[in-house]
């Protein structure tokens, strides 16, 4: 695997110092801006190794910079990747064709890099998650093999053609088991229920209601956000635009309280008219500050860097590249010189619930679907998509790089997943020790 300095050759004191340095580099400015948000984020990360792994993509990529990769060549080392592919970044959403699908559903860290980074990161996450369920090492290896072989099978199907992304999309008519149940549950949700949880109706008009993390804006901030929203409208592709009434703004609030990965990032919710004046058709949009993508910290490629105007632009462009039917509301804007990504707060978006998946035989078919989703994501993000950074067919490049060495590739991913999961468990202990003893600059482990 080519594990070099950054993991195996460091003692615990050196590795802890490296973890602190990586976190300060990645989070330092945001910690200074909102130390309370990061204290909460770090508390969540401290809870268990998988939570730590979810919140430490920056550390994973610092390690990948020192990881020899025989599968990454001039082409396969620069394809569109999701950037933070772990077991809980899959779930349901409604695509722009109006179909509820199961797929990758988080693109905050999306960038260009080695296709293996997504696969390696996912394999280690499964090793961590399965160990928490007391699944044996042998069964964990078999589960990872199921995922990787499903990935390879789908990539080869794409390469043979003439199949399109539509042929690999996971939906109600071609899924079974847990994934099918997740789609059925998503189908029962409604926009009205989402609106009822987040808004109130007063004087025959809808506005945001009070709630945890909701912040009312003063006149100046409201005007600046409204102006940023107008700029966002210009970034929606012409073929995905609705008629003008749809984008009429009814209310704007500030928001806090996102998950482990988005701690401390400013965000707003914007309530718009929807496609009719009926209050049940109102739509909530999320406008969230884009963050530096974790893979970008180790990808030294000015052609890629200069392609993006800001992190909001990077997030939106990446999602459109990686999804065959991206959210029709997806776009980006700039507020106070900083990039933001805009998307719908949809009732149909939900992460895969792993809590009831306890036995290997229950998990195995799910991993088959996730391997297919990962491959589909990589294969639609190439010369056939609207972006211009990848000018070749990803499936052909990946197939050529692996050649006839499928078994070796699978073995490499299984070995990496087991190795890095062990490393992440140790790293979490070192992180907890550093955090609770006040060794991370800018964070007081005791709330003031």
N, C-alpha and C positions, 0 to 999 in steps of 0.2 A: 504493500500500500504506500510505501514511501513516507511513512510518518517521520517527520524531522522535527527540528527544534520548534517548540510551541506546544508540545504535549509530552511524549514518552521520555525525553531526555532531561526533563525538568523535575527537581524535587518539589515538594509541596509548597515550600516557601517561595521558590521562584515562580511556580505556576500561579500561586495566589497573587503575587505582584503583577504578573502578566494579565490576569483577569481584571484586576483593578485598573491597570493602564488601558486596556481595551474598552472597559466600561466608561472611563473618564473621557476617552477620545470620542466614543459614540454618543454618550448621553450628557456630557459635561455642561453644555450650554442649556439644555432642557432642564437639567437638575437645578442649575442656578435660577432659571426662570420659574420653576414650580417644584421646589424640593418636597412638598407634601405629596404631590402626585407620584413622585418617584419613590418615596418611602412606602407608599401603598403598593406600588408596582413591585418593589423589592420584597415586601412581605409576601406577596402572592408567589413570587418566584422561589422564595425560601421554603414554601410549603412542601414541595416534593420535586424529585429530579425532572419529571416531565414538565412541570410548570417552569422550572429554571431553564430548561432547554428551549421552551417556547419563547421566553423573553430574552434569550441571549444569542440571537442570530448573528450579531456582530462578532461574538467569540467564535462561532462556528466558521465564519469566513476568514477570520484571522488565522485559524488553523488550516483552512483550505489553501491559503497562500503558500503554505509549506508542505502541501500534500501532493506528491507526484501522481499524475493522472495519465495512465497509458491510453485512455479512451478519448481524451480531449486533444483534437488536432486544430488546424487553422480554421476549420469550419465548425466542428462540434464544440469547440471552446468558446464560440460566440453566437449562440442562439438565444432566443427569448426564453427566459426562465421565470418561474413564479417567485423564486428567491427565498421563500420561507416555508417550504413544503413540509408540513408535519401532519400527523394524523387528524388533527382537529381543524384543518383548513380546507375541508371538503364539506359540502352540504348542498342544500336546495336553493334555487332561486328561479324566478321567471325570466326567461330570455326575451329578446326583442321580438321574437316570433310569437310570443304569447304562450309558450309552452313551459310548464314547470319541469325543470331538469335537475339532475344531480351532477355536480362537477366541483372543480376547484372554485373557491368563492372568496378569496382574499388576495389582493394584488398590491398591497402597500409596499412590499419589498421587491417587486418585479423589476427585472433588469436584463441585461445580456451577459451570458457567461457560459460555463461548461454545463452541458445537459446533465452530467453526472452529479452536479451539486444538488439539484432537486432530488435526484434519486437517493443519493447518500443521506441527505438530511431526512428524507422520509423514512428510510430504513432504520436509522438510529432512533427515530421517534417511535417506531413500532416496537423496537427492542425495549425501549424505556416503558412504554405503555403496557406491553404484554407482561413485563416483569412485575409491574404493580398488581397484575391480576394473578400472580404466582404461576405463570405459565413457564414450562421448562425451557432450557436453552435449546434443546433439540426441536421442540415445537416452534419456538421463536424463529429459528433458522428456516424451518419449513414455511412459516408464514411469510417471511421475507422473500423466499424463493417464489412463492405464489404471486406476490406483487410484481417482482422483477420480470418473471416470465410473461405475465399478462402485459406488461409494458412492452417487452420485446415483440411479442406476438402482434400487438396492435401497430407498432411502428412498421413491422414488415408488411402487414396488411395495407397500410397507407402507401408504402413504397411500391407495392405491386399494382395499386390502382385498379380501376378508375374510381375507387370509392372516395367519398367526400366526408367532411366532418359530420354531416347529417347522419351518415351511416353508423357513426360511433357514439352519437349522443345518447346519454342515459335518461330515460323517461319512463312513464308509467307502463308503457306497452312492451318494454323490453328488459325489465328488471324484476327481480324476485327478492324475497327475504327482507332483511333490514333496510336495504336501500329502497326497495319498493314501499315499505311502510313509511319511510321518511318522506317520500314523494306524496303518498296518500295524506299524511298529516299536513303537509304544506298546502295541499289542495283545499283543505277545509278552512284555511285561514282567509280573512277578508281585510280589505283596506279599511272598512268601517271600524272593525275592532281595533286596528292599529291607531286610527284617528281618535277613537274614544279613549284610548290609554294616554294619549299625548296632548289632546286638545279639549277645549270646551266651546260651547255655542252660547253666545250672548248677543241679544238684539238681532237675532236671525243671521248672525255671522260667526264663523269659526275663527278661533285664535288658539295659540298655545296656552296650556294651563300650567300652573306651578308644579314643580316636581324636583326630585333630587337631581342636582347637577344642572338645572335650568337657570339661566341668568338673563334678566331683562337688560336691554341695551339703552344707553343714553342716545340723544338725538344725533350726536356726531358719529358715534360708532355705527348706529343704524344706517346712516346715510352712506358711510364708507362701505359697509357690507352690501347695501342695495346696489351701489355702483359696481362692486365686484361681481354681483349676480348678473348685471346687464352685460358685463364683459364675458361672463361664462356662456351666455346664450350664443355668442358668436362662435364658440368652439364645438357646438353640437353639429355633427355631420348633416348636410342638407337633407339627405334621404331619411333621416331619423327625426326631423323636426315636426312638432305638432303645430296646430294653428295657434295664433297669437294669444287667445284667451287663456290657453293652458299655462302660460308662464306668468300670469298676473300675480304679484306678491301680496299675500294677505297678512303675514306676520313673520318676524325674525326673532330668534332668541340665541343666546350663547349657550354652549353645552360643554360639560365636563363629564368624565366618568367612562371613558372607553376602556377596552381590555388591556391586557398585559403589554401588547405590542405598541399601543398608541398613547401610552401614559404621557401626560403633559402637553399634548399637541392641542392647540386651540381649534375649536370647531363651532359651527353654527348649524342650527336647524332652520330651514326656510319653508314656510307653508305657502303653496301656490294653488291657483284655482283648479287645475285639472282640466280635463277635456270638455266639461260642461259646468254650468253654474250650480248644479246640484251639489249640496254640501257633502254628500257621500262620495263624490269624485275628487275631492281635494287630495293633494299629494304632498307628502313631506320629503324634502330634499336635505341631504347632509352635505355640508361644505366643510371639509376637514383639511387642515394644513398638511401638506405633503412632507414626508421625512426623507432623509438621505437613505437610499436603498442599501441594505447591508452588503450585497455583492459588489456594489460600486466602489466600496472601500478597497477592494483588491484588484479591480479591473482597471488596468492602466491603458486606456484606449481613448485618445482624444476624439476620434471619429464618433465614438459612442457618446462621450461626455458632451460634445458640442451639438449633438442632435436634439438635446432637451433644453428648453428655455428655463425650466425650474422643476421642482419636485412634484408639483401638481400636474404639470404637463407630462412628466415622465410616468406618473402613475396611470393617468388616463390613456396615454398612447400604448403603454405596456398591456393594460387590460384589454384594449381593443385588439391588440395583436394576438393575445393568448386566448381570447374567447371568440368562438365562431359567431355568436349572437350576443354582443355586449348590451348592457342596459341602455335603452334609448335616451335616458337622462344623463348618461355619463359625459362629463366634460371637465373643464378646468378653468381657473381664473387666478388673478393676482390680487392680494389685499395687503396694503402697506408694504409692497415690494416683495412679498413672500407668496410662493405658489400654493394653491389649494386645489383639491380634487372635489368634484361635485358628483353625487349619485343619488338615486332614490333610496330613501329609507323604506324598504319594501317589506310587506308582511310575509312574503313567501321565502325570505332568506332565513335559513336556519342551519347551524352546524350539525354534523353527524353526531348523534349521542352514543358514546361508547360505553356508558354505564351498565347497560344490560347485556353487552357483548362480553361474555365471560369465558367461553370455551373456544379452543382453537377451531373446532368444526363450525362454530358460528362466525368466527372472524374471517376464516379463509375465503369464503365467497365475496365478502365485502372487499377484501384486498385485491381480488381479481378485478372488481369494478374500479377500484382506485388506480390500479396499474393502467387500465384502459383509459381512464380520465387523464392521467398524467401524460400518456403518450399522445392522446388527441390534442391536448394543450400544446405540446411541443411541435406537433406536426402541422397545426393550422397557422402557426406563427412564422411564416416564411414568405417565399416569393409570391404566394397566392393571396396574402393578406394585404392590407392597405399601407402598411409601414414600408420603409425603404432601407432599413438597416441590414436586414437579412435577405440577400438577393439569390438564395439557393433554396432547394427543397430540403428541409430539416430531416425528413424521414430518410432521404437518400444518403445524406451525410452521416447520420447515426448508423444506418445499416452498413455503410462502407467502413466506418471506424471499427465496428464490432466484428465485421466479416463473419467468419464461421465460428467465432469463439464465444458462442452464447454461454456455455457452461463456465468458462473462465470469468466472463462478465458477472454472471449470477454469483459465483463464488466470491468474487471481489466485493460485491455489494453486501453479501451476507457477513463476510468477515469484517468489513468496515462498520456495519450496523452494530455488531456485537462489541467491537473495540470502542467505538465512539460512545456508545451507551455507557460502558464502564467508565470512560473518561468523564462523561457528563455527570454521572453520579458522584464521582470524586470532586469534580469542579463545583458542584452544588454545595458540598460540605465546606470547601474552601471559601466559597462566596458567602455562605451563612456566617462563618467565623469572621470574615472581613466586615460584613455589614453590621452584625450585632455588636462588634467591638469598635465601631466608628472609624474603620480604616478606609472607607470610600469617601473621598473629598466631597464636601458640599451636602452630605447627608448625615443628619443627626438621627441615630436609630431610635431615639426617644422623642416622641412628638412634643413640641413646646406648648 
